[in-house]
């Protein structure tokens, strides 16, 4: 196909797009459009492409980088609207050339925006973000989320840490958050996703979500074990509950979600957590020396509620309530079993294996 022919098809697609923006076409115009679209598959492809670009103007109407282009495009449409609408034949009208140039600029901008955008926070930092679709996202400390929006999907990837989402409802554009092999799909709801070394946690605050798991054969519905029975996680997870999806177990574990333990909530809540998991979460807020856990203390389980960022209180509470001591080194604060408890294996075997649940920290 010659360059001139391609340009003619592009021009006509733009003209039809601008005409439809002005309002419902007349029966004769609709018949002419249908005939043109059926004439050649290329016509429909170009028309669809132009409509997507124009829809992108409305979708991201308030995006700073698109606002000037959108204003110019609307001005071109209004100027064109004062003329009689006919599909272009022969020489391109000046207003159509302007509209084509603006749509090209918008298309380039949207193409760049369609590339995944990475949102990150540092240790101890939290961040709230309003996404292009109106959804809100709160990143916990030391977290990263990659966002990619397209015409028919809203895809996010939690690369590390934790984030909560208040999803703008749009049934035609699923909102999916992927972390590892787990996928959480929502339409309009509020939830959080947390990624740890060996597990992913999904807490639901309102609405409902579908939880999928990819074990090599493509995403499939995740199952949860509740009172010894297996049921779909989508049914089991209700507002105020949390699913824990472990790399080491086929079924998710369901438990109550702590009300203050969410990004921006100011608290970290532990319910019989392995010390290594608790330390991993505490370190996101720890701007001082990081906390490390010795292998022999890794499975000590703790429970309790702490203010985020209060590392000293966490260390003091663990040392006071458990057979654990803190050793300060040049690099970190090492939590390890106290020597007397470590050598007395008979007395401390339950702690070492994690089979005994500890009392709550005060």
C-alpha positions as CSV (number, residue, x, y, z in Angstrom):
1,X,0.0,0.0,0.0
2,X,1.4,3.4,-1.0
3,X,2.1,6.1,1.5
4,X,-0.5,8.3,-0.1
5,X,-3.1,5.6,0.3
6,X,-2.2,5.0,3.9
7,X,-2.5,8.8,4.6
8,X,-5.9,8.9,2.9
9,X,-7.2,6.1,5.1
10,X,-5.8,7.8,8.2
11,X,-7.4,11.1,7.3
12,X,-10.8,9.6,6.7
13,X,-10.6,7.7,10.0
14,X,-9.7,10.9,11.8
15,X,-12.6,12.7,10.1
16,X,-15.1,10.0,11.1
17,X,-13.8,10.1,14.7
18,X,-14.2,13.8,15.0
19,X,-17.6,13.6,13.5
20,X,-18.8,11.0,16.0
21,X,-17.4,13.2,18.8
22,X,-19.9,15.9,17.9
23,X,-22.9,13.6,18.4
24,X,-25.0,10.8,16.9
25,X,-24.5,10.4,13.1
26,X,-27.5,10.7,10.8
27,X,-28.8,7.5,9.3
28,X,-27.1,8.4,6.0
29,X,-23.8,9.1,7.8
30,X,-24.0,5.8,9.8
31,X,-24.6,3.9,6.6
32,X,-21.7,5.6,4.9
33,X,-19.4,4.8,7.8
34,X,-20.5,1.1,8.0
35,X,-19.9,0.8,4.2
36,X,-16.4,2.3,4.5
37,X,-15.5,0.1,7.5
38,X,-16.7,-3.0,5.6
39,X,-14.8,-2.1,2.5
40,X,-11.3,-3.0,3.8
41,X,-10.0,-4.5,7.1
42,X,-7.4,-1.8,7.1
43,X,-10.2,0.8,7.3
44,X,-11.6,-0.7,10.5
45,X,-8.1,-1.2,12.0
46,X,-7.2,2.5,11.4
47,X,-10.6,3.7,12.7
48,X,-10.2,1.6,15.8
49,X,-6.8,3.0,16.4
50,X,-7.9,6.6,16.1
51,X,-10.9,6.0,18.4
52,X,-8.6,4.5,21.0
53,X,-6.4,7.6,20.8
54,X,-9.4,9.8,21.2
55,X,-10.7,7.8,24.1
56,X,-7.3,8.1,25.7
57,X,-7.9,11.9,25.8
58,X,-11.0,11.4,27.9
59,X,-9.5,8.6,30.0
60,X,-6.5,10.7,31.0
61,X,-8.2,14.1,30.8
62,X,-6.5,15.5,33.8
63,X,-3.0,14.1,33.2
64,X,-0.7,17.1,33.2
65,X,1.3,16.0,30.2
66,X,-2.0,15.5,28.1
67,X,-3.9,18.6,29.2
68,X,-2.4,21.0,26.7
69,X,-2.8,18.6,23.8
70,X,-6.3,17.8,24.9
71,X,-7.2,21.5,24.9
72,X,-5.8,22.0,21.4
73,X,-7.5,18.9,20.1
74,X,-10.9,20.1,21.5
75,X,-10.3,23.5,19.9
76,X,-9.6,21.8,16.6
77,X,-12.8,19.8,16.9
78,X,-14.9,22.8,17.7
79,X,-13.5,24.7,14.8
80,X,-14.2,21.7,12.5
81,X,-17.7,21.4,13.9
82,X,-18.6,24.8,12.4
83,X,-18.1,23.3,9.0
84,X,-20.3,20.8,7.3
85,X,-19.2,17.3,8.1
86,X,-18.3,15.2,5.1
87,X,-15.7,12.4,4.8
88,X,-12.5,14.0,3.3
89,X,-11.9,13.6,-0.4
90,X,-8.9,14.7,-2.2
91,X,-6.9,17.5,-0.5
92,X,-6.8,17.4,3.3
93,X,-8.5,20.3,5.0
94,X,-6.3,22.4,7.3
95,X,-8.3,21.6,10.4
96,X,-7.9,17.9,9.6
97,X,-4.2,18.2,9.3
98,X,-4.1,20.0,12.7
99,X,-6.3,17.2,14.3
100,X,-4.1,14.5,12.8
101,X,-1.0,16.1,14.2
102,X,-2.5,16.5,17.6
103,X,-3.8,12.9,17.6
104,X,-0.3,11.8,16.7
105,X,1.2,13.7,19.6
106,X,-1.4,12.3,21.9
107,X,-0.7,8.8,20.6
108,X,3.0,9.2,21.3
109,X,2.3,10.5,24.8
110,X,-0.1,7.7,25.6
111,X,2.4,5.1,24.2
112,X,5.0,6.4,26.5
113,X,2.5,6.4,29.4
114,X,1.5,2.9,28.6
115,X,5.0,1.7,29.5
116,X,5.0,0.6,33.1
117,X,5.5,3.3,35.6
118,X,7.4,2.4,38.8
119,X,6.3,3.9,42.1
120,X,8.7,3.4,45.0
121,X,9.3,4.3,48.6
122,X,12.4,4.3,50.7
123,X,12.8,2.7,54.1
124,X,10.6,4.5,56.6
125,X,8.7,6.4,53.8
126,X,5.1,6.1,52.8
127,X,3.4,7.5,49.7
128,X,-0.1,8.0,48.5
129,X,-0.7,8.1,44.7
130,X,-3.8,8.9,42.7
131,X,-3.7,6.7,39.5
132,X,-4.8,7.8,36.1
133,X,-8.2,6.0,36.4
134,X,-9.0,7.7,39.7
135,X,-8.0,4.7,41.9
136,X,-5.8,5.5,44.9
137,X,-2.8,3.5,46.0
138,X,-0.9,3.8,49.3
139,X,2.6,2.4,49.3
140,X,4.0,1.2,52.6
141,X,7.6,1.8,53.5
142,X,10.3,0.2,51.3
143,X,7.9,-0.9,48.7
144,X,7.6,-0.8,44.9
145,X,4.7,-1.1,42.5
146,X,4.9,-1.1,38.7
147,X,1.7,0.2,37.0
148,X,0.7,-0.4,33.4
149,X,-2.7,0.7,32.1
150,X,-4.1,-0.1,28.7
151,X,-7.5,0.4,27.0
152,X,-9.0,-2.8,28.5
153,X,-6.8,-3.6,31.6
154,X,-5.3,-2.1,34.7
155,X,-2.2,-4.2,35.6
156,X,-0.1,-3.6,38.6
157,X,2.9,-5.6,39.9
158,X,3.9,-5.5,43.6
159,X,7.6,-6.0,43.3
160,X,8.4,-5.7,47.0
161,X,6.8,-4.5,50.3
162,X,3.1,-3.7,50.7
163,X,0.5,-1.5,49.1
164,X,-3.2,-0.8,49.6
165,X,-5.7,0.0,46.8
166,X,-9.0,1.8,46.6
167,X,-10.2,0.8,43.2
168,X,-12.3,3.1,40.9
169,X,-15.1,0.9,39.7
170,X,-14.9,0.0,36.0
171,X,-16.2,-3.5,35.2
172,X,-14.8,-3.3,31.6
173,X,-11.3,-2.7,32.8
174,X,-10.2,-5.3,35.5
175,X,-7.8,-4.1,38.1
176,X,-5.2,-6.8,38.7
177,X,-2.4,-6.8,41.2
178,X,0.3,-9.5,40.7
179,X,2.9,-10.5,43.2
180,X,5.0,-13.5,42.5
181,X,2.7,-16.2,41.3
182,X,-0.4,-14.7,42.9
183,X,-2.9,-12.4,41.2
184,X,-5.6,-10.4,42.9
185,X,-8.4,-9.1,40.5
186,X,-10.8,-6.4,41.6
187,X,-13.5,-4.2,40.0
188,X,-14.3,-1.7,42.7
189,X,-13.1,-2.4,46.2
190,X,-10.5,-1.8,48.8
191,X,-7.7,-4.2,49.7
192,X,-4.0,-4.5,50.3
193,X,-1.3,-6.9,49.1
194,X,1.9,-7.6,50.9
195,X,4.9,-9.5,49.6
196,X,7.3,-11.4,51.9
197,X,10.1,-13.7,51.3
198,X,8.0,-16.9,51.1
199,X,4.4,-15.7,51.0
200,X,1.9,-13.1,49.8
201,X,-0.8,-11.7,52.0
202,X,-4.1,-10.2,50.8
203,X,-6.3,-8.2,53.2
204,X,-9.8,-7.2,52.1
205,X,-11.3,-4.0,53.6
206,X,-14.5,-3.7,51.5
207,X,-16.1,-5.3,48.4
208,X,-14.7,-8.5,47.1
209,X,-11.7,-9.7,45.0
210,X,-10.8,-12.8,43.0
211,X,-7.5,-14.5,44.1
212,X,-5.7,-16.5,41.5
213,X,-2.6,-18.6,41.6
214,X,-0.3,-19.5,38.7
215,X,1.4,-22.8,39.3
216,X,2.8,-23.2,35.8
217,X,-0.5,-23.9,34.0
218,X,-1.8,-20.4,33.9
219,X,-3.8,-18.5,36.6
220,X,-6.4,-20.6,38.4
221,X,-8.7,-19.9,41.3
222,X,-6.9,-20.1,44.7
223,X,-8.4,-22.4,47.3
224,X,-8.5,-21.6,51.1
225,X,-8.7,-24.0,54.0
226,X,-11.4,-22.9,56.4
227,X,-12.3,-25.1,59.4
228,X,-10.6,-28.0,57.7
229,X,-12.6,-27.7,54.5
230,X,-11.4,-26.3,51.2
231,X,-13.3,-23.5,49.4
232,X,-12.6,-20.9,46.8
233,X,-10.6,-18.0,48.3
234,X,-13.0,-15.5,46.6
235,X,-15.8,-16.8,48.8
236,X,-13.8,-17.2,51.9
237,X,-12.2,-13.8,51.9
238,X,-14.7,-11.3,53.2
239,X,-14.1,-7.7,54.5
240,X,-12.0,-7.7,57.6
241,X,-10.2,-10.9,56.7
242,X,-6.8,-11.7,55.3
243,X,-5.5,-14.5,53.2
244,X,-1.9,-15.8,53.5
245,X,-0.6,-17.6,50.4
246,X,2.5,-19.5,51.1
247,X,5.0,-20.8,48.6
248,X,5.2,-24.0,50.7
249,X,1.4,-24.8,50.9
250,X,-1.2,-25.3,48.2
251,X,-4.1,-23.8,50.2
252,X,-4.3,-20.3,51.6
253,X,-4.8,-19.6,55.3
254,X,-7.6,-17.3,56.3
255,X,-7.5,-15.1,59.5
256,X,-8.8,-11.8,60.8
257,X,-7.0,-8.7,59.5
258,X,-5.8,-6.3,62.2
259,X,-7.6,-3.0,61.7
260,X,-4.6,-0.7,62.2
261,X,-2.2,-2.9,60.3
262,X,-2.5,-1.5,56.8
263,X,-0.4,0.9,54.8
264,X,-0.7,4.3,56.5
265,X,-2.3,2.7,59.5
266,X,0.6,3.4,61.8
267,X,0.8,-0.1,63.3
268,X,2.3,-3.5,62.7
269,X,0.4,-6.5,64.1
270,X,1.8,-10.0,64.6
271,X,-0.2,-13.1,65.3
272,X,2.1,-16.0,66.0
273,X,4.5,-14.8,63.3
274,X,7.9,-16.4,62.8
275,X,10.5,-14.0,64.1
276,X,12.1,-13.7,60.6
277,X,8.8,-12.6,59.1
278,X,8.2,-10.0,61.8
279,X,11.7,-8.6,61.4
280,X,11.3,-8.4,57.7
281,X,8.2,-6.2,58.2
282,X,9.7,-4.1,60.9
283,X,12.8,-3.4,58.9
284,X,10.8,-1.5,56.2
285,X,10.4,1.3,58.8
286,X,13.8,0.9,60.4
287,X,16.0,3.9,59.4
288,X,18.7,2.9,61.8
289,X,20.7,-0.4,62.0
290,X,18.7,-3.2,60.3
291,X,17.6,-6.1,62.5
292,X,18.9,-9.6,61.6
293,X,17.8,-13.0,63.0
294,X,20.2,-15.9,63.8
295,X,19.2,-19.2,62.2
296,X,18.5,-20.8,65.6
297,X,16.0,-18.1,66.5
298,X,14.3,-18.0,63.1
299,X,11.2,-20.0,64.1
300,X,10.5,-18.3,67.4
301,X,6.9,-17.1,67.1
302,X,5.6,-13.8,68.4
303,X,2.4,-11.9,68.7
304,X,1.7,-8.3,69.4
305,X,1.0,-4.8,68.1
306,X,3.7,-2.2,67.6
307,X,3.9,1.4,66.2
308,X,5.6,1.5,62.9
309,X,9.1,2.9,63.1
310,X,9.5,2.2,66.8
311,X,12.4,-0.3,66.3
312,X,13.7,0.0,69.9
313,X,10.3,-1.0,71.4
314,X,10.2,-4.0,69.1
315,X,13.6,-5.2,70.0
316,X,13.1,-4.6,73.7
317,X,9.7,-6.4,73.6
318,X,11.2,-9.5,71.9
319,X,14.1,-9.6,74.3
320,X,11.8,-9.2,77.4
321,X,9.2,-11.8,76.4
322,X,11.3,-14.5,74.7
323,X,14.5,-16.4,75.2
324,X,16.1,-14.1,72.7
325,X,19.0,-11.6,73.1
326,X,20.0,-8.7,71.0
327,X,23.6,-8.3,69.9
328,X,24.7,-5.0,68.3
329,X,27.3,-5.3,65.6
330,X,28.8,-2.8,63.2
331,X,26.3,-3.8,60.6
332,X,23.1,-4.7,62.4
333,X,21.3,-5.8,65.5
334,X,21.3,-9.6,65.7
335,X,18.5,-11.4,67.5
336,X,19.7,-14.8,68.6
337,X,18.7,-17.3,71.3
338,X,20.2,-16.7,74.7
339,X,23.1,-19.1,75.3
340,X,21.5,-20.8,78.3
341,X,18.4,-21.6,76.3
342,X,20.3,-22.5,73.2
343,X,22.4,-25.1,75.0
344,X,19.5,-26.6,76.8
345,X,17.9,-28.2,73.8
346,X,15.3,-30.2,75.8
347,X,13.9,-27.1,77.4
348,X,13.9,-25.0,74.2
349,X,13.0,-27.5,71.5
350,X,9.5,-26.1,71.0
351,X,10.8,-22.6,70.4
352,X,13.4,-23.8,68.0
353,X,10.9,-25.8,65.9
354,X,8.2,-23.1,66.1
355,X,5.7,-25.6,67.4
356,X,4.9,-23.6,70.5
357,X,3.0,-20.3,70.1
358,X,4.3,-17.5,72.3
359,X,2.4,-15.1,74.5
360,X,1.7,-11.6,73.2
361,X,4.3,-8.9,73.5
362,X,3.5,-6.1,75.8
